[in-house]
């Protein structure tokens, strides 16, 4: 019985460690993506975030402007 409890504890502990590592990796990848976007698009990205209030919508708006060849959201409208 003691061996079963130890095995279960180690398994659960291992899964928790894997979950924490996965969440940390996701956090650092997203942080790096935000940094790259900010460096690439600078104030344009920041302004789109402020105007649209959503990273996904800001990215979609930026891609649409890139396809149209427009550099600023002010020019597109």
Biopython code that builds the backbone (N, CA, C, O; Angstrom):
import numpy as np
from Bio.PDB.StructureBuilder import StructureBuilder

atoms = [
    (1, "UNK", "N", (0.821, -1.193, 0.000)),
    (1, "UNK", "CA", (0.000, 0.000, 0.000)),
    (1, "UNK", "C", (0.868, 1.262, 0.000)),
    (1, "UNK", "O", (0.564, 2.240, -0.683)),
    (2, "UNK", "N", (1.949, 1.220, 0.776)),
    (2, "UNK", "CA", (2.848, 2.359, 0.856)),
    (2, "UNK", "C", (3.497, 2.642, -0.506)),
    (2, "UNK", "O", (3.690, 3.803, -0.865)),
    (3, "UNK", "N", (3.833, 1.595, -1.264)),
    (3, "UNK", "CA", (4.444, 1.755, -2.578)),
    (3, "UNK", "C", (3.463, 2.386, -3.562)),
    (3, "UNK", "O", (3.852, 3.229, -4.371)),
    (4, "UNK", "N", (2.208, 1.988, -3.497)),
    (4, "UNK", "CA", (1.180, 2.534, -4.368)),
    (4, "UNK", "C", (1.016, 4.035, -4.105)),
    (4, "UNK", "O", (0.925, 4.830, -5.040)),
    (5, "UNK", "N", (0.979, 4.412, -2.826)),
    (5, "UNK", "CA", (0.842, 5.820, -2.459)),
    (5, "UNK", "C", (2.036, 6.627, -2.956)),
    (5, "UNK", "O", (1.861, 7.737, -3.461)),
    (6, "UNK", "N", (3.224, 6.098, -2.824)),
    (6, "UNK", "CA", (4.436, 6.780, -3.272)),
    (6, "UNK", "C", (4.431, 6.927, -4.796)),
    (6, "UNK", "O", (4.790, 7.984, -5.314)),
    (7, "UNK", "N", (4.036, 5.899, -5.503)),
    (7, "UNK", "CA", (3.972, 5.943, -6.966)),
    (7, "UNK", "C", (2.965, 6.982, -7.426)),
    (7, "UNK", "O", (3.239, 7.754, -8.344)),
    (8, "UNK", "N", (1.804, 7.004, -6.793)),
    (8, "UNK", "CA", (0.781, 7.988, -7.157)),
    (8, "UNK", "C", (1.260, 9.407, -6.868)),
    (8, "UNK", "O", (1.045, 10.319, -7.667)),
    (9, "UNK", "N", (1.902, 9.581, -5.734)),
    (9, "UNK", "CA", (2.404, 10.909, -5.363)),
    (9, "UNK", "C", (3.459, 11.390, -6.362)),
    (9, "UNK", "O", (3.447, 12.549, -6.775)),
    (10, "UNK", "N", (4.356, 10.505, -6.741)),
    (10, "UNK", "CA", (5.384, 10.874, -7.717)),
    (10, "UNK", "C", (4.770, 11.187, -9.077)),
    (10, "UNK", "O", (5.198, 12.125, -9.751)),
    (11, "UNK", "N", (3.788, 10.422, -9.477)),
    (11, "UNK", "CA", (3.115, 10.658, -10.760)),
    (11, "UNK", "C", (2.406, 12.003, -10.758)),
    (11, "UNK", "O", (2.544, 12.782, -11.701)),
    (12, "UNK", "N", (1.659, 12.274, -9.716)),
    (12, "UNK", "CA", (0.937, 13.550, -9.623)),
    (12, "UNK", "C", (1.933, 14.709, -9.540)),
    (12, "UNK", "O", (1.740, 15.745, -10.177)),
    (13, "UNK", "N", (2.984, 14.535, -8.763)),
    (13, "UNK", "CA", (4.010, 15.576, -8.661)),
    (13, "UNK", "C", (4.680, 15.835, -10.000)),
    (13, "UNK", "O", (4.933, 16.987, -10.350)),
    (14, "UNK", "N", (4.967, 14.790, -10.746)),
    (14, "UNK", "CA", (5.566, 14.934, -12.070)),
    (14, "UNK", "C", (4.654, 15.666, -13.037)),
    (14, "UNK", "O", (5.107, 16.502, -13.818)),
    (15, "UNK", "N", (3.370, 15.349, -12.984)),
    (15, "UNK", "CA", (2.411, 16.033, -13.857)),
    (15, "UNK", "C", (2.291, 17.511, -13.511)),
    (15, "UNK", "O", (2.164, 18.356, -14.398)),
    (16, "UNK", "N", (2.331, 17.814, -12.232)),
    (16, "UNK", "CA", (2.264, 19.213, -11.815)),
    (16, "UNK", "C", (3.503, 19.968, -12.291)),
    (16, "UNK", "O", (3.400, 21.100, -12.764)),
    (17, "UNK", "N", (4.660, 19.349, -12.166)),
    (17, "UNK", "CA", (5.897, 19.980, -12.649)),
    (17, "UNK", "C", (5.826, 20.207, -14.154)),
    (17, "UNK", "O", (6.207, 21.275, -14.632)),
    (18, "UNK", "N", (5.348, 19.227, -14.905)),
    (18, "UNK", "CA", (5.207, 19.386, -16.361)),
    (18, "UNK", "C", (4.247, 20.516, -16.705)),
    (18, "UNK", "O", (4.499, 21.286, -17.632)),
    (19, "UNK", "N", (3.153, 20.618, -15.968)),
    (19, "UNK", "CA", (2.182, 21.680, -16.210)),
    (19, "UNK", "C", (2.802, 23.050, -15.947)),
    (19, "UNK", "O", (2.607, 23.979, -16.731)),
    (20, "UNK", "N", (3.539, 23.179, -14.864)),
    (20, "UNK", "CA", (4.184, 24.454, -14.541)),
    (20, "UNK", "C", (5.213, 24.818, -15.611)),
    (20, "UNK", "O", (5.294, 25.976, -16.021)),
    (21, "UNK", "N", (5.987, 23.855, -16.060)),
    (21, "UNK", "CA", (6.984, 24.110, -17.108)),
    (21, "UNK", "C", (6.299, 24.524, -18.412)),
    (21, "UNK", "O", (6.762, 25.442, -19.089)),
    (22, "UNK", "N", (5.210, 23.861, -18.765)),
    (22, "UNK", "CA", (4.483, 24.204, -19.993)),
    (22, "UNK", "C", (3.902, 25.614, -19.915)),
    (22, "UNK", "O", (3.973, 26.368, -20.885)),
    (23, "UNK", "N", (3.334, 25.968, -18.780)),
    (23, "UNK", "CA", (2.770, 27.313, -18.620)),
    (23, "UNK", "C", (3.865, 28.384, -18.654)),
    (23, "UNK", "O", (3.671, 29.453, -19.232)),
    (24, "UNK", "N", (4.999, 28.099, -18.043)),
    (24, "UNK", "CA", (6.109, 29.052, -18.068)),
    (24, "UNK", "C", (6.633, 29.229, -19.494)),
    (24, "UNK", "O", (6.922, 30.350, -19.913)),
    (25, "UNK", "N", (6.755, 28.141, -20.233)),
    (25, "UNK", "CA", (7.217, 28.215, -21.616)),
    (25, "UNK", "C", (6.249, 29.041, -22.459)),
    (25, "UNK", "O", (6.678, 29.864, -23.268)),
    (26, "UNK", "N", (4.967, 28.828, -22.278)),
    (26, "UNK", "CA", (3.961, 29.589, -23.027)),
    (26, "UNK", "C", (4.073, 31.077, -22.702)),
    (26, "UNK", "O", (4.014, 31.918, -23.599)),
    (27, "UNK", "N", (4.232, 31.396, -21.430)),
    (27, "UNK", "CA", (4.357, 32.786, -21.012)),
    (27, "UNK", "C", (5.564, 33.452, -21.690)),
    (27, "UNK", "O", (5.445, 34.554, -22.226)),
    (28, "UNK", "N", (6.721, 32.784, -21.666)),
    (28, "UNK", "CA", (7.927, 33.385, -22.235)),
    (28, "UNK", "C", (7.850, 33.494, -23.754)),
    (28, "UNK", "O", (8.372, 34.453, -24.323)),
    (29, "UNK", "N", (7.218, 32.546, -24.417)),
    (29, "UNK", "CA", (7.048, 32.627, -25.874)),
    (29, "UNK", "C", (6.142, 33.804, -26.226)),
    (29, "UNK", "O", (6.451, 34.566, -27.142)),
    (30, "UNK", "N", (5.025, 33.962, -25.509)),
    (30, "UNK", "CA", (4.131, 35.079, -25.787)),
    (30, "UNK", "C", (4.796, 36.418, -25.494)),
    (30, "UNK", "O", (4.591, 37.388, -26.225)),
    (31, "UNK", "N", (5.585, 36.475, -24.438)),
    (31, "UNK", "CA", (6.286, 37.712, -24.106)),
    (31, "UNK", "C", (7.275, 38.084, -25.203)),
    (31, "UNK", "O", (7.404, 39.254, -25.563)),
    (32, "UNK", "N", (7.967, 37.089, -25.727)),
    (32, "UNK", "CA", (8.914, 37.339, -26.816)),
    (32, "UNK", "C", (8.189, 37.800, -28.084)),
    (32, "UNK", "O", (8.667, 38.693, -28.785)),
    (33, "UNK", "N", (7.039, 37.194, -28.377)),
    (33, "UNK", "CA", (6.272, 37.605, -29.553)),
    (33, "UNK", "C", (5.815, 39.053, -29.421)),
    (33, "UNK", "O", (5.869, 39.811, -30.389)),
    (34, "UNK", "N", (5.364, 39.443, -28.226)),
    (34, "UNK", "CA", (4.942, 40.830, -28.002)),
    (34, "UNK", "C", (6.117, 41.792, -28.182)),
    (34, "UNK", "O", (5.964, 42.866, -28.764)),
    (35, "UNK", "N", (7.292, 41.398, -27.679)),
    (35, "UNK", "CA", (8.471, 42.245, -27.808)),
    (35, "UNK", "C", (8.841, 42.433, -29.273)),
    (35, "UNK", "O", (9.153, 43.545, -29.700)),
    (36, "UNK", "N", (8.807, 41.354, -30.041)),
    (36, "UNK", "CA", (9.146, 41.419, -31.464)),
    (36, "UNK", "C", (8.135, 42.284, -32.204)),
    (36, "UNK", "O", (8.519, 43.098, -33.044)),
    (37, "UNK", "N", (6.859, 42.122, -31.907)),
    (37, "UNK", "CA", (5.836, 42.943, -32.563)),
    (37, "UNK", "C", (6.032, 44.408, -32.223)),
    (37, "UNK", "O", (5.917, 45.276, -33.089)),
    (38, "UNK", "N", (6.327, 44.677, -30.970)),
    (38, "UNK", "CA", (6.525, 46.071, -30.577)),
    (38, "UNK", "C", (7.744, 46.667, -31.263)),
    (38, "UNK", "O", (7.716, 47.827, -31.675)),
    (39, "UNK", "N", (8.817, 45.889, -31.390)),
    (39, "UNK", "CA", (10.012, 46.387, -32.079)),
    (39, "UNK", "C", (9.741, 46.568, -33.566)),
    (39, "UNK", "O", (10.225, 47.524, -34.172)),
    (40, "UNK", "N", (8.975, 45.661, -34.157)),
    (40, "UNK", "CA", (8.721, 45.730, -35.594)),
    (40, "UNK", "C", (7.757, 46.849, -35.955)),
    (40, "UNK", "O", (7.947, 47.536, -36.958)),
    (41, "UNK", "N", (6.722, 47.034, -35.143)),
    (41, "UNK", "CA", (5.661, 47.959, -35.509)),
    (41, "UNK", "C", (5.581, 49.182, -34.606)),
    (41, "UNK", "O", (4.874, 50.139, -34.923)),
    (42, "UNK", "N", (6.294, 49.163, -33.490)),
    (42, "UNK", "CA", (6.429, 50.323, -32.609)),
    (42, "UNK", "C", (5.125, 50.975, -32.224)),
    (42, "UNK", "O", (4.202, 50.322, -31.737)),
    (43, "UNK", "N", (5.062, 52.276, -32.449)),
    (43, "UNK", "CA", (3.894, 53.048, -32.038)),
    (43, "UNK", "C", (2.638, 52.631, -32.785)),
    (43, "UNK", "O", (1.534, 52.735, -32.250)),
    (44, "UNK", "N", (2.795, 52.165, -34.008)),
    (44, "UNK", "CA", (1.646, 51.717, -34.787)),
    (44, "UNK", "C", (0.939, 50.564, -34.068)),
    (44, "UNK", "O", (-0.289, 50.539, -33.984)),
    (45, "UNK", "N", (1.719, 49.612, -33.553)),
    (45, "UNK", "CA", (1.152, 48.472, -32.821)),
    (45, "UNK", "C", (0.526, 48.943, -31.514)),
    (45, "UNK", "O", (-0.574, 48.516, -31.163)),
    (46, "UNK", "N", (1.210, 49.811, -30.800)),
    (46, "UNK", "CA", (0.682, 50.317, -29.529)),
    (46, "UNK", "C", (-0.616, 51.075, -29.744)),
    (46, "UNK", "O", (-1.558, 50.923, -28.967)),
    (47, "UNK", "N", (-0.674, 51.887, -30.786)),
    (47, "UNK", "CA", (-1.888, 52.651, -31.075)),
    (47, "UNK", "C", (-3.030, 51.730, -31.468)),
    (47, "UNK", "O", (-4.169, 51.951, -31.057)),
    (48, "UNK", "N", (-2.745, 50.701, -32.257)),
    (48, "UNK", "CA", (-3.780, 49.734, -32.640)),
    (48, "UNK", "C", (-4.304, 49.012, -31.411)),
    (48, "UNK", "O", (-5.504, 48.759, -31.310)),
    (49, "UNK", "N", (-3.421, 48.676, -30.473)),
    (49, "UNK", "CA", (-3.851, 48.023, -29.237)),
    (49, "UNK", "C", (-4.775, 48.934, -28.450)),
    (49, "UNK", "O", (-5.788, 48.488, -27.911)),
    (50, "UNK", "N", (-4.427, 50.201, -28.385)),
    (50, "UNK", "CA", (-5.249, 51.164, -27.649)),
    (50, "UNK", "C", (-6.602, 51.341, -28.334)),
    (50, "UNK", "O", (-7.640, 51.346, -27.671)),
    (51, "UNK", "N", (-6.590, 51.486, -29.648)),
    (51, "UNK", "CA", (-7.831, 51.710, -30.395)),
    (51, "UNK", "C", (-8.741, 50.491, -30.387)),
    (51, "UNK", "O", (-9.948, 50.611, -30.176)),
    (52, "UNK", "N", (-8.160, 49.319, -30.618)),
    (52, "UNK", "CA", (-8.973, 48.112, -30.779)),
    (52, "UNK", "C", (-9.153, 47.343, -29.471)),
    (52, "UNK", "O", (-10.121, 46.597, -29.326)),
    (53, "UNK", "N", (-8.237, 47.513, -28.519)),
    (53, "UNK", "CA", (-8.368, 46.881, -27.215)),
    (53, "UNK", "C", (-8.166, 45.382, -27.198)),
    (53, "UNK", "O", (-8.501, 44.730, -26.210)),
    (54, "UNK", "N", (-7.631, 44.822, -28.260)),
    (54, "UNK", "CA", (-7.478, 43.372, -28.330)),
    (54, "UNK", "C", (-6.293, 43.054, -29.219)),
    (54, "UNK", "O", (-6.197, 43.558, -30.338)),
    (55, "UNK", "N", (-5.393, 42.222, -28.729)),
    (55, "UNK", "CA", (-4.191, 41.862, -29.485)),
    (55, "UNK", "C", (-4.536, 41.160, -30.802)),
    (55, "UNK", "O", (-3.899, 41.408, -31.826)),
    (56, "UNK", "N", (-5.530, 40.296, -30.773)),
    (56, "UNK", "CA", (-5.913, 39.558, -31.976)),
    (56, "UNK", "C", (-6.462, 40.506, -33.037)),
    (56, "UNK", "O", (-6.110, 40.404, -34.212)),
    (57, "UNK", "N", (-7.320, 41.421, -32.618)),
    (57, "UNK", "CA", (-7.867, 42.389, -33.583)),
    (57, "UNK", "C", (-6.781, 43.324, -34.096)),
    (57, "UNK", "O", (-6.786, 43.703, -35.267)),
    (58, "UNK", "N", (-5.847, 43.699, -33.217)),
    (58, "UNK", "CA", (-4.747, 44.571, -33.648)),
    (58, "UNK", "C", (-3.879, 43.866, -34.686)),
    (58, "UNK", "O", (-3.458, 44.481, -35.665)),
    (59, "UNK", "N", (-3.610, 42.578, -34.476)),
    (59, "UNK", "CA", (-2.811, 41.814, -35.437)),
    (59, "UNK", "C", (-3.548, 41.680, -36.766)),
    (59, "UNK", "O", (-2.939, 41.797, -37.830)),
    (60, "UNK", "N", (-4.851, 41.436, -36.709)),
    (60, "UNK", "CA", (-5.637, 41.319, -37.940)),
    (60, "UNK", "C", (-5.652, 42.645, -38.699)),
    (60, "UNK", "O", (-5.520, 42.673, -39.922)),
    (61, "UNK", "N", (-5.811, 43.727, -37.969)),
    (61, "UNK", "CA", (-5.809, 45.060, -38.593)),
    (61, "UNK", "C", (-4.452, 45.340, -39.240)),
    (61, "UNK", "O", (-4.391, 45.865, -40.352)),
    (62, "UNK", "N", (-3.366, 44.989, -38.547)),
    (62, "UNK", "CA", (-2.018, 45.204, -39.087)),
    (62, "UNK", "C", (-1.803, 44.402, -40.361)),
    (62, "UNK", "O", (-1.246, 44.911, -41.333)),
    (63, "UNK", "N", (-2.246, 43.141, -40.356)),
    (63, "UNK", "CA", (-2.087, 42.313, -41.559)),
    (63, "UNK", "C", (-2.893, 42.874, -42.724)),
    (63, "UNK", "O", (-2.439, 42.861, -43.868)),
    (64, "UNK", "N", (-4.086, 43.362, -42.427)),
    (64, "UNK", "CA", (-4.910, 43.955, -43.478)),
    (64, "UNK", "C", (-4.219, 45.189, -44.061)),
    (64, "UNK", "O", (-4.203, 45.380, -45.277)),
    (65, "UNK", "N", (-3.650, 46.020, -43.194)),
    (65, "UNK", "CA", (-2.929, 47.209, -43.669)),
    (65, "UNK", "C", (-1.707, 46.823, -44.485)),
    (65, "UNK", "O", (-1.385, 47.482, -45.473)),
    (66, "UNK", "N", (-1.019, 45.749, -44.075)),
    (66, "UNK", "CA", (0.153, 45.293, -44.836)),
    (66, "UNK", "C", (-0.258, 44.844, -46.233)),
    (66, "UNK", "O", (0.428, 45.130, -47.214)),
    (67, "UNK", "N", (-1.378, 44.142, -46.315)),
    (67, "UNK", "CA", (-1.858, 43.690, -47.624)),
    (67, "UNK", "C", (-2.226, 44.875, -48.514)),
    (67, "UNK", "O", (-2.018, 44.841, -49.727)),
    (68, "UNK", "N", (-2.775, 45.920, -47.900)),
    (68, "UNK", "CA", (-3.164, 47.096, -48.661)),
    (68, "UNK", "C", (-1.991, 48.040, -48.917)),
    (68, "UNK", "O", (-2.090, 48.958, -49.731)),
    (69, "UNK", "N", (-0.880, 47.807, -48.217)),
    (69, "UNK", "CA", (0.286, 48.642, -48.391)),
    (69, "UNK", "C", (0.201, 49.960, -47.624)),
    (69, "UNK", "O", (0.900, 50.920, -47.946)),
    (70, "UNK", "N", (-0.652, 49.998, -46.618)),
    (70, "UNK", "CA", (-0.830, 51.201, -45.819)),
    (70, "UNK", "C", (-0.030, 51.017, -44.530)),
    (70, "UNK", "O", (-0.052, 49.942, -43.931)),
    (71, "UNK", "N", (0.682, 52.077, -44.100)),
    (71, "UNK", "CA", (1.538, 51.947, -42.928)),
    (71, "UNK", "C", (0.888, 52.434, -41.640)),
    (71, "UNK", "O", (1.322, 52.051, -40.554)),
    (72, "UNK", "N", (-0.133, 53.262, -41.735)),
    (72, "UNK", "CA", (-0.738, 53.822, -40.523)),
    (72, "UNK", "C", (-2.241, 53.610, -40.558)),
    (72, "UNK", "O", (-2.852, 53.730, -41.621)),
    (73, "UNK", "N", (-2.858, 53.296, -39.413)),
    (73, "UNK", "CA", (-4.301, 53.135, -39.400)),
    (73, "UNK", "C", (-5.020, 54.437, -39.716)),
    (73, "UNK", "O", (-6.166, 54.416, -40.164)),
    (74, "UNK", "N", (-4.369, 55.560, -39.492)),
    (74, "UNK", "CA", (-4.988, 56.857, -39.790)),
    (74, "UNK", "C", (-5.151, 57.069, -41.289)),
    (74, "UNK", "O", (-6.100, 57.716, -41.731)),
    (75, "UNK", "N", (-4.212, 56.517, -42.077)),
    (75, "UNK", "CA", (-4.254, 56.667, -43.538)),
    (75, "UNK", "C", (-5.304, 55.745, -44.131)),
    (75, "UNK", "O", (-5.922, 56.076, -45.143)),
    (76, "UNK", "N", (-5.511, 54.590, -43.509)),
    (76, "UNK", "CA", (-6.432, 53.598, -44.058)),
    (76, "UNK", "C", (-7.883, 54.040, -43.954)),
    (76, "UNK", "O", (-8.739, 53.522, -44.671)),
    (77, "UNK", "N", (-8.167, 54.977, -43.083)),
    (77, "UNK", "CA", (-9.576, 55.342, -42.860)),
    (77, "UNK", "C", (-9.898, 56.652, -43.416)),
    (77, "UNK", "O", (-11.038, 57.103, -43.313)),
]
sb = StructureBuilder()
sb.init_structure("model")
sb.init_model(0)
sb.init_chain("A")
sb.init_seg("    ")
for serial, (resi, resn, name, xyz) in enumerate(atoms, 1):
    if name == "N":
        sb.init_residue(resn, " ", resi, " ")
    sb.init_atom(name, np.array(xyz, "f"), 0.0, 1.0, " ", f" {name:<3s}", serial, name[0])
structure = sb.get_structure()
